[in-house]
């Protein structure tokens, strides 16, 4: 499941920031993407729809890497 969540995050990040998904990984840092609040909002909304879970925006923003974000969402899904 974590791989599916990570793949979803990478896919959406690729769309949001207009970069090739192949260049993104679990180690990609959100800071390297120069994220704005709107980007995080787009990401959390997408993840909520994809995994039918509420993703707290402010807590999600604290994730430093895509891998951390995937773990965070996995924890929410498993609750």
C-alpha positions as CSV (number, residue, x, y, z in Angstrom):
1,X,0.0,0.0,0.0
2,X,2.8,2.4,0.8
3,X,4.2,2.0,-2.7
4,X,0.8,2.8,-4.2
5,X,0.6,5.9,-2.0
6,X,4.1,7.0,-2.9
7,X,3.3,6.5,-6.6
8,X,0.2,8.6,-6.2
9,X,2.1,11.4,-4.5
10,X,4.8,11.3,-7.3
11,X,2.2,11.3,-10.0
12,X,0.4,14.2,-8.5
13,X,3.6,16.2,-7.8
14,X,4.6,15.7,-11.4
15,X,1.3,17.3,-12.5
16,X,1.4,20.1,-9.9
17,X,5.0,21.1,-10.5
18,X,5.2,20.2,-14.2
19,X,8.3,17.9,-13.8
20,X,9.0,14.4,-15.0
21,X,7.8,11.8,-12.6
22,X,10.9,9.7,-13.3
23,X,13.0,12.4,-11.6
24,X,11.0,12.1,-8.4
25,X,11.4,9.5,-5.6
26,X,10.7,8.9,-1.9
27,X,13.8,11.0,-1.1
28,X,12.5,14.0,-3.0
29,X,12.1,16.9,-0.6
30,X,9.0,19.1,-0.9
31,X,11.3,22.2,-0.3
32,X,13.1,21.4,-3.5
33,X,9.8,21.9,-5.4
34,X,9.4,25.4,-4.0
35,X,5.9,24.6,-2.7
36,X,3.2,27.1,-2.0
37,X,0.1,26.4,0.2
38,X,-2.0,26.0,-2.8
39,X,0.3,23.1,-4.0
40,X,-0.2,21.3,-0.6
41,X,-3.9,21.9,-0.8
42,X,-4.0,20.3,-4.3
43,X,-2.0,17.4,-3.0
44,X,-4.0,16.7,0.1
45,X,-7.3,17.0,-1.8
46,X,-6.1,14.6,-4.4
47,X,-4.9,12.1,-1.8
48,X,-8.2,12.4,0.1
49,X,-10.1,11.5,-3.0
50,X,-7.7,8.7,-4.0
51,X,-7.6,6.9,-0.6
52,X,-10.9,8.0,0.9
53,X,-9.3,9.4,4.0
54,X,-9.1,12.9,5.6
55,X,-5.5,14.3,5.2
56,X,-4.9,17.2,7.7
57,X,-3.3,19.9,5.7
58,X,-1.1,21.4,8.4
59,X,0.3,18.0,9.5
60,X,0.9,17.0,5.9
61,X,2.8,20.2,5.3
62,X,5.3,19.1,8.0
63,X,6.4,16.1,5.9
64,X,9.8,16.9,4.5
65,X,10.0,14.2,1.8
66,X,7.6,12.3,-0.5
67,X,8.5,9.2,1.5
68,X,7.5,10.8,4.8
69,X,4.3,12.0,3.2
70,X,3.5,8.5,2.0
71,X,4.1,7.1,5.5
72,X,1.9,9.8,6.9
73,X,-1.0,9.0,4.6
74,X,-0.5,5.2,5.1
75,X,-0.9,5.8,8.9
76,X,-4.2,7.6,8.2
77,X,-5.5,4.9,5.9
78,X,-4.7,2.2,8.5
79,X,-6.5,4.0,11.3
